[in-house]
Amino acid sequence: MNFQLTASMMCANYTNLEKEVRSLEEAGIDSFHIDIMDGRYVPNFAMSLNDMKCIRSLTDKPLDVHLMIEHPNNSVNLFTNHLREGDTVYIHPEAEYHPSTTLQKIIDAGMIPGIAINPGTSVETVHEMLRIVKKVLVMAVNPGNAGQMYLPYVGGKVKRLVKLKYEMGFEVHWDGACGADKIKEFAPVGVDGFVLGTTVLFGKNRPYSEIIKDVRELNI
């Protein structure tokens, strides 16, 4: 069964970011997830534009840039100007007055347009945007911090989105509290990719190559 694995780089060891990127790339990670937080849309400051530019310069793998910022329409070009065709940019619909305008900017810049859906955001409120985007990032935890508890009611939302993806032509990706148990349960349902953070990948005192190999070989 094919599914994509993305490394949540806000969880990486920043004492040697280049080594982290190289090790993850050699271990077979599919892409790098970049969480940009402004301290307003979410109660935390995380990665910066310069962090993203650094990682972009170190790898040819795709980047998934997750903008957890207010009014991304005002600054999205700051990010897309330093990305490559095939990179993904996610916005939160609640953070923008007219999210479709921002999504069109992402498309015009040659990026893959995506939306991130908070645990409390219903499928109905984003239904029309599903016709525009190519990826939907489902937050299994409230956004803003690593290491949070999984919110079980999100599972039903994921299954509803998987049914819609075949009609509307988008991918479904999982973000937050993603362990082997979630991959075993939701990869067979039709989730296309999983963002790996502290639950399974970082801070485990094991080589990334071993961890990623184990995840790829899960009995699904």
N, C-alpha and C positions, 0 to 999 in steps of 0.2 A: 504494500500500500504506500503510495507516494503522498508525502506531506512536507511542507517547508518548515525549516527551523531557523528562527531569527534570534540573535543574541541581543538582549536588552543591555545596552552599553552604559546606562546609568549605574549598573551594578558592577561594572568592571573595576579593576584595580588601576587607579589613576597614577600610581607611582611610576608605572611604565606602560602607558597606553599603547604605544607602538607594539610592544611585545604581546599585549593582550590581543590586539587585532591580528597579528601574525599567527599567534597560537590558535585562535578561533578559526581563522581561514584555513590553516593546515588541518585542523580537526574536522573540517567539512561543513562548517556553518553555511547556510544558504544566503543570509543577508544580515545586515546590522541595523538594529532598531535604535533610533535616536530620539529620546524624550526631551523636548524643549518645554520648559515651564517658566511662567512669568511671575509667579508668586501672587497672582490675582485670580486667574481662572481656577487654579488649584493652589492650596496653601503650602507651596514648596517652590524653591528654585532648584532647577536641575541643570541639564546640559545647555550649552550656549552655542551660538552661531560658530564660534571659533572651534569648539569641540567637534561640531559636525564637519567643518572644513578640514580639520586635521584627519579625521577618520576617512573622509572622502579621498584624501590624498594618499592614504596608506593602502587602500584596497580597490580592486576592480569589482568586488561584489556589490550588489545593489544595496542602497540605503533605504530604510523605511523611516521617514521623518514624521514624528507624531507631535503636532503642534498643540500643546495644552496652554494656549494663550488667548487672551481676549482680543476680539476683532482682528483675526488673522488677515483679513483683507488688506489691512493697513501695512503689513510687513511681510506678507508671504513671498514677495519678490526678492527680499533679502536672502531667503533660503533657496529658492529655485535658481537664482543666479549662480549658485555654487554647487548645484547638483548636476547629474547627468541624465540623459534620456534613459528611461527605464527605472529611475528611482521613484519611490512613492512618497506622496505628501498627504498625511491625514489631518483633517480639521475636525473640531467638535461643532456640530450644527448649532448647539445652544450658545456658542461663543460669538456668533455672528448674526447681524440683522438679516442679511441676505446671503446665506451660505452658498447658494448656487452661483453667485457672482464670483466668490472666492474659488470655488471648484473650477470655474471656467478659466480663471487665471492660471491655475495649476495645469490644466489641459493645454492651454495656449503656450505654456513654457516647456511642453514636451514631457511632463511628468505624468505618473499614474495617479489619478485622483482617488482619494479615499475619505471616508468618514469614520470617526471613532464614536462608539455608542456607549454612554455611561450605563451603569447598572439600572438606574432609574429612568432611562430613556426608552420609550416604547417603540416598537417597530412601526406602529401606525404614524408616529410623528415624523419619521424619516422616509416613509414609503416612496414618495415621488423622487427623492434624491437617489434612491436605489437604481433609477433609470440612468443616472449620470455617472455614478462612481464605478470604479473597477474593483475596489476592495472595501470591505467593511471590517473594521477592527472592533471586536466585541470586548468591552471591559468586563472582566469577571470580578473585579474589585473596584472600589471607588478610586478615581485617578489621583495621582499626586505623590504616592510613596510606594517603595518596594516592600515586600514582606507582609502584605495584608492578607486577611482571611478571605477565602472564596465565598461568594454569595450564591447559594444554591439555586435561587430562582432564575439566575442567568441562563442555566442550561436549557430551559424551555424556549427562551428567546433565540438561542443559537440554533435550535432545531427548526424554528419557524423561518429563520433567515436562510438556512440551508435549502429549504423547500423553495424559497423565492429566488435563490441564486440561479437556478437552472432556467427560470423564466426570464430573468432580467440580466443575466450575464455578468455577475460579479463574483469575487472570491470572498470567503469568510475566514477571518483570522482571529485567533484567541490571544488575549493579553491579560495577564494577572493570575497569580497563584497557580501557575501551570506546572504540575508535576506529572509523573509518568501515568498516574491514575486518570488524569483528565485527558491525556493524549490517547490512552487505550479506550476511553469511553467515547470521545468525540471525533477522533479521526475516522472511525468506521461510519459515523453518521454523515460525514461529508465536510468537516472543517478542513480547510486547505492549508493552514499554517498555524504555528504556535510560537509565541514570543517567550523565550526562556530567560528567567532571571534567577533570583536567589533560591527559589523553590527546588530547582533541579540542576542548575548549571554553575552558578558563581559561588565561591566560598566553600567548596566541598573538599578541598585538599586532594583532588583527583585531577589527572590530566583532562583537559577538555576533550581530547580525542576519545578517551574511554567513555566519558559521559555521553557524548553525541553518538558514538557507536551503539551504546546500550539503548538509547532512545530509538535509534533507527531500527534496532532489532527487537523491539517490544513485540510480544506475542499478541498481535491484533487480529 
